[in-house]
Amino acid sequence: MNGLKSGRDSDVITVTSPLLPNLDEFHALLKQVWDSKWITNNGSFHKQLEQELAAYLKVPYVSLFTNGTLPLITALQAMHISGEVITTPYSFVATTHALWWNGIKPVFVDIDPATGNIDPDRIEEAITSKTSAIMPVHVYGKPCDTKRIQEIADKYGLRVIYDAAHAFGVEVNGESILNAGDLSTLSFHATKVYNTIEGGAMVMHDEQTKKRIDYLKNFGFAGETTVVGPGINSKVDEVRAAYGLLNLRQVDAAIEARHQTAIAYREALRPVNGITFFEDMPGVKHNYSYFPVFVNAEEYGMTRDELYFKMREQNILGRRYFYPLISTFSTYRGLESSRPENLPNAHKMAESVICLPMHHELSSEDIGRVLNCIV
Ligand SMILES: *Cc1c(COP(=O)(O)O)cnc(C)c1O
């Protein structure tokens, strides 16, 4: 992944820029870690970050992971998911890879063009006797229709695991979107709204599941000599936990800065023919993790790729998230559900999208340059 350089000393505007803790404050916490010599294995900052994240996110339990892919893989393991899982092709590849690593066959269902999320109306026709779960993604942090998805899951006895990598802090009518389904997973990668450099988490509803997941991320150890299952190693060290505690204190301000950027983008782009974007959804607390725009070449007078490369020439590094679709990658394109005729909306979105630069450090001059290039 690129887009990690902030470009402060050049005229490059990157798509994202990592939220970084104050170095002096970070140093003070590192001093505590050094003094204690407890550098990993459920240390005190690790425990504190799990508690503070649960409170901030308004969820009952959080288990930290070393990235956002391992909680997906572990969630499928923990729930003994097998056979086929219904998912979306319009996501980052890790969503489908997590299924593949568990020997599960992904079954792609088309998206709803109004949201970019899996279309609940298309899920039932994809269910077979082998289906055991649904793995939707809250793409760009826009909430899935969790109620409809749960109704379908209950009707057919399926599990629901949400890839909520984009949905940090997103709420619907005051309730966290992370409480939907059986389990949700987060990514705290440097490119995300909230980061611990590399990192991630799983959100669960009850203490027993939290315990089981904590065992599984520690090789399955439930005590010095007891191994309860085939676990993995995804333990977060104290250095990253300390970094995460400091970033949690400034994430609200970062989200508000993103919000202001979204307002400026929308105001300037609303009159532009052939450029569309998502509006805020009523009752939803958004995190403004991405700002995708969709190019209608005929109306705009330029194709998506022409605009994308024009931006690049001006050192404005947008990204075509999510292009190409996961279903077109060599591992997956042979699947029956990967046929383009099965996924017309996903193909259309993938071929028209550009995510504009969106992060907490964009200046009004940066925003002006991005808009000048498009308008
Ligand atoms: C970032 C991301 C992941 C993977 O997270 P990592 O922390 O990079 O492993 C998974 N799913 C989606 C939708 C993502 O955007």
The ligand as an SDF file (V2000), in Angstrom:
LIG
                    3D

 15 15  0  0  0  0  0  0  0  0999 V2000
   -7.6610   -2.4910    5.5290 C   0  0  0  0  0  0  0  0  0  0  0  0
   -8.6750   -3.5500    5.3110 C   0  0  0  0  0  0  0  0  0  0  0  0
   -8.5240   -4.8740    5.7800 C   0  0  0  0  0  0  0  0  0  0  0  0
   -7.2290   -5.4150    6.2940 C   0  0  0  0  0  0  0  0  0  0  0  0
   -6.6710   -4.7410    7.2990 O   0  0  0  0  0  0  0  0  0  0  0  0
   -5.1020   -4.8470    7.6000 P   0  0  0  0  0  0  0  0  0  0  0  0
   -4.9960   -4.1720    8.9140 O   0  0  0  0  0  0  0  0  0  0  0  0
   -4.3900   -4.1170    6.5030 O   0  0  0  0  0  0  0  0  0  0  0  0
   -4.7420   -6.2950    7.6510 O   0  0  0  0  0  0  0  0  0  0  0  0
   -9.5800   -5.7470    5.6670 C   0  0  0  0  0  0  0  0  0  0  0  0
  -10.7310   -5.3830    5.0810 N   0  0  0  0  0  0  0  0  0  0  0  0
  -10.9130   -4.1520    4.5820 C   0  0  0  0  0  0  0  0  0  0  0  0
  -12.2290   -3.8100    3.9740 C   0  0  0  0  0  0  0  0  0  0  0  0
   -9.8890   -3.1950    4.6670 C   0  0  0  0  0  0  0  0  0  0  0  0
  -10.0520   -1.9880    4.1170 O   0  0  0  0  0  0  0  0  0  0  0  0
  1  2  1  0
  2  3  1  0
  2 14  2  0
  3  4  1  0
  3 10  2  0
  4  5  1  0
  5  6  1  0
  6  7  2  0
  6  8  1  0
  6  9  1  0
 10 11  1  0
 11 12  2  0
 12 13  1  0
 12 14  1  0
 14 15  1  0
M  END
$$$$
